[in-house]
């Protein structure tokens, strides 16, 4: 019987990759055994194709092709709220959401954080961030997520993982949050820090081979599997640069594909210098992928030169996509005003929108991070006009807490005045 979790899967199995990433990002120790044929290291009536991935737990239990919420329940992650009502709910556990949770808990607010996958957000899969204040040697995304969660839990913050916020409803002076597992909770305030997801590569073959050689994000669990192989990374921002640096430690060659002429503009200067100094990173500029090829696993990609139009086919072992950013805001699309790209409007940008006057119920102006629904705030990359940098997201998280505190105090003051006039009608 194993003393820790063991994951059995084949390299072609997308769910196997999903489970590995989930356990890794949630700081759960596990062993991984890659199955290459039909022989399985455990007894089962099913074929390898039918039962993989298989997850074996220390108590001897084996789950075949399980969903994430089933694995999460087995390893003891909290998936339902403990209380009926909270002072603060935070949606998303990236840098903005984690900062908001820490500050909210430290200010004495009963706080619950709802995260769809794992603490850290996109930064959680980053191998090394070198420009975070107080970390001169850099910090990995995994270390940042683990330390931030520990700090938040010290202040009594509840983490609900992996659960999505499905809908938000205004219920008198509170908000009802309906979750993907069927549970719900009430909150006096809500901070939406859901971040952004990578834009899908919409070319033939990409969707079919996602998780089977094609990955979104840097996928640190695939580092050692890249030893001596050819890896392609697509993207021109810091996340792509950090991924290229990480895989260069294992791969024989890392090809960084960018649509533009050069890296300058979206990527930090220190990272550009480091990339140029690494001998096995090759920058392929003015390039875009037009097709992904392979039967059950990635074999090659077709790359078009955006200037000449020439298309060439390149063989590779893994493709990591870190392109663009699509806001995670579907669950509030009917409630919160957004721009044409889906980013949430707050503060003065909200006031400039012609729909604002129809939805804002107060005489006061909205706070700088407040949406058209009083008591609902936005922090981080999902906000229209945000800087799309880790430190800026953390600053948003801290500022949103102060605005949430001001809102709660405002509501409590209004209730006190209303109660006084109810008890003393002659003062009206």
N, C-alpha and C positions, 0 to 999 in steps of 0.2 A: 504494500500500500504506500503511495507517495506521501512525502512529508510536506509537499506543497502542490499547487495546481499544475496540471500538465495539459497542454493543448496539443492535439494531434490534428494535422491538416495537410493538404497538398498545396503546392505553390499556386495552383490554378483556382483555389477555393477562395472566393471573395469574402465570405462570412468568416473564414478562418483568420484572414487578415484583420477584419473588423474587430473580432474578439481579442486578438493579440494587442491591437492598438488600445482598446478599451481597458484591458488589464494593466498595460504599461502606463497609460496616462493616469489611471487611478491608483498607481503606486502599489499594485498587487504583484507579488513575486510569483513567477511561473516559469516552467520549463516548456520548451517548444520542440516537438518532434515532427519533422517533415516526412510525410508518407509518399513514397514514390511508386508503389505498386499496389497490388490488391491485398497484401499481407498486413494484418493489423496486429498491434501488440496487446490486444485485449480480446476477450471472447464476445462475439455478437452474432446474431443471425442475419444481420444486414451486410450488404456489400460496402466496400470503402466509399463508393460514390454516394450511397444513400445515407451513411451515418457521419461523414465528415462535414465540418469539423467536429471532433469529439473533445469534450472537456472533462478531465478526471480530477476529482477533488480529494483532499486528504482523508475524508471519511470513506472513500471507496466509491462514492457516487460518480457515475459517468453520464453526462448529458450529450445527446447526439443532435448536432446542428441546432444549438439553442439560440434563442433571441437574447439580446443584451439585457433586457429587464429581468429575464430568468436568471442569468449569470449574476447580475447585480444583487438580486434577492438572496441567492445562495451564499454570496461572499459577505452579506450583511450590510450593504449600503442602504441608507434610509431612502425610501421611495414615497412616503406619505407624510404630510405635516403632522406634528404632534399636538399643535394647538388649533383652535378654530379661527382665532383672529390674531394678527401681528401688527405691530406698529409699522413695520417696513418689510416689503418683499422686494427681492432683487432678482431680476431675470438675466442670467448669464454670469459665468464665473471666469471671465477673462480678466485682464488687469483692472479695467474699470469696475466690474462687478465685485471682484475680490476686495478692492480698495473700499468701495462703498460698504461692503459687509463688515470689514474690520472697523471702519469709522462708525458705522451705525451701531454695532455691538458695543464699542467702547463708549459711546454716548448714552448707553442704557436703553436703546431701542430694542424691543423684541424683534429679531430679524431672522428671516428665512431666505435662503438663496436657492433658486431653482436652476438647475443646469442640465442641458439636454444630453451631454456626453461625459465630460470630465473637466475638473478645475484646470484653469490655465488658458482656455480658449485657444486661438491659433498660436499664441506665444508658447503654449504648453508643449508643442511639438518641436520647438526650436532648440537646436543643439547648443547654441551659445549666443547670448546677448551681451555685448561689450560696452554699451553706452548707458547702462542703468546706474544712476547715482548710488554711490556707496559700495559698488562692486567693481573695483579696479581690474580684477582678473576675469571679469565677466560672470554671468550666471546662466545656467541652463534653464530652459522653460520648465522642465520637470522640477528642478529645485525651487524655482520661483513659485510654482503652483503649490508644492508641498508646504513650503514655509508660510505662504499666505493663508492656506486653509487651516494650518495649525494655529496661526495667530487669530483668525476669525473664530475658530471653535473655542479658543481660550476666553473669548468675550461672549460665549453662549450662542453663536450663530448656528442655525440648523442648515445642513446641506441636503437637498433632495436631488438624487442622481440615480439613473439617467432618466429624467422626466422632462417633457416639454410643456411649456405654457401654451394652451390651445386657444383660449378666449379670455377676454377681460370684460366684465360688466360693471357698470356703475350701480351701486346698491345703497341708496341714501347717501350718507357721508363716507361710506367705505367702498372698497373695490372687491368684487368677487373674482378670484382667479381660478379658472377651471383647467385642470391638468390632464395630460395625455393618458394617465392611468385611471381616470374616472374620479379621482378625488378632487376636492376644491378647498379653498381657504379664503378668509377675508383679510384685507390689509388696509390700513389707514393711508399708506403711501406706497407707491411702486416706482422703482428705478429700473428702467429698461437699459440693460447693458449687454445686449445680445450679440453685439459685434457683427462681423460680416463673414460670409462663406466664400470660398474660392469660386470663381466663375467656371462653369462647365466648359470643357473643350468639346464643342459641337461639330465634330468631324466624324466621318465613317469609322467605325471600329472602336472609338473611345469609350462609349458607354458599355459595350459588351465586354471589354477587357478591364474595366475598372475593378481594382482589387486583385487582378491577375496580371501584374506587371505595370499597370497604370494606376497611379495613386495621386490623391489630392492632398497637399501638404507635404512636409518633409519626411514623415513616417520613419522615425528613428529606429523602429523595430526592424527595418529592412537594411540597416547599416552594415552589419556583418555579412548578410547574404549578398552584399554588393562587392565583397572582397575579390579583387582581380578582374572585375567586370566593367562593362561600359554603361554609364548612367547618363541620362539626359534630365536636365532641370529646366523648366519653362517659367519665365517671369523676370521682371526687371526691378522689383522692389527689394527691401531688406530681407524679407522672408525667403525669397529665392536665393539671394546671395548667401545667407546663412546656411541654407540647405546645400548649396554647392560646396561650401567650405566643409561641411560635415561629411558629405559623401566622398570628398577628395581624400579623406583619411583611410578609406577602404578600397574604393574603386580604382581600376587601372587608369580610367579616363572619365572625367565629368565634363559634359558639354552643356553650357548655359545658353539657352536660346532666348533671344530678345527680338522684339519686332522693330525696335528703333535702331539708330545708328550707334549709340553708345549707352553706357550704364548711367552716366550722370543725369540727375534730375529727380529720380525716385529713390535711389539707393544712397545710403550714407557714405561720405567720402572715405572714412576709415575702412569700410568694408570693401569698397572698390579697390583700394590699395592692396588689401590682403589678398583679394582674388587674383590680381595681376601678379602677385608674388608666388602663387602656387603653380608649380610646373604642370600638374595634370588637370588643370581646369582650362578648357578652351571656350572662348566666347564666340558664339555664332550670331552675329548681329544681322539686322534686316532679314529675319527669317520667321517663318510661321509653319506650324504643322498642319497638313491638309488631310492626312489619313493615318490611321493606326492599324497595323497589320498583325495577324496572328490567328490561330485556330482556337485553342483553349487557353493560350498564354501569349503575351506580347512577344513578337519576333522582330518587327521593324517599324519604322515610321517614314512617311513621305514628308519632306520638308521643302517648302517653296521659298525661293529668294524673292522678297517683296519688291525688289527693284527690277531684276531681269525677268522674273516670272519662271525661271528654271526650277524644275522639281527634281529632287534627288532622293533616293531611298537609302536609309541608314539602318543597319542592324544595331540592336541594343538589348540590354537585359532588363532595365527598369526605366520608367518615365515618371517624373514627379512634377505635378502641375501646381503652380502657385501664381495664378493669373487673376488679376482684378479683384473686385470685392463686391458681393451682392449682399445687401443688408438682411439680417435675420429679423424681419418685422412682420411676417405674415399674420401672426396671431392678433395683432392690433391694427391691421389695415383698415378695419371698418370703424375704428374708434379714434385713432390718432392721425392727424394730418401729416402727409408725407410729400416729398417732392416727386418729380417725374421718374427718378431712379429708385424710389422707395426709401430714401433716408428720412428720418423723422425730424420734423420741424420744431424748433424751440425758440424761446426768447424773441429777439427782434426779427429773426427770419419768419417766425410764426406770425408776428404782427403784420409783416409785409404781405402775407398771403391773403387774397381776397376772401377766402373762406373763414378767416379768423373771427370776424365780427358775428358770424352766424353761430359759432360754436362756443365762444368764450362767455361764461356766465357772470363774471365779476367786473366791478368797476376798476379794480387795481389792474396793473399790467402783469403779464406772466413773468415769472423769474427767468433768468437767462437759460436755464436748463429745463424749464417747465414746458409741457405740451399744452395742447388746447383742452385737455382734461385736467382740471386742478388736482394737484397731488400726485400726478404722474410725471416723472422726470426722465431724462435721457442722458446717458453717459457713454463716452467712448466712440468707437468707429461707426456705430449705427446712427449717430447724430449728424444731421446736415451741417457741414462746415467744420467738422472736427479735423484735427491735425494728422490723424492716422499714424500716430506714434505712441509707443508704450507709455512714456512719461505723461503725455497729454491725456491719455485715457485715464491714468491713475489720478491726475488732477481733476478731471471731470467727476470721477467717483467720489472724491473728497468734497468737492463743491456741491454735488448733488445732495449729500447728506445734510449739509448746512441748510440748504433750501427745503429739504424734507422736514427738518426740525422746525424751521420757521412756519411751514404750512401746518404742522401738527399743533403748534402753539397757537396759531391763528384760529384753528378750528376749536380748540379747547376754550379759548377766550370767548368766541362767539356763542358756544354752548352755555358758558357761565352767564353771559349777559342775557341770553334768551331765558335761561332758568330763573334769573332774578326778576325779569319782567313778568314771567308767568306767575311767580309767587307774590309779586307786588304790582298788580294791574294798575293801580292809581298812579304809578310812576311813568306809565306809557304816554 
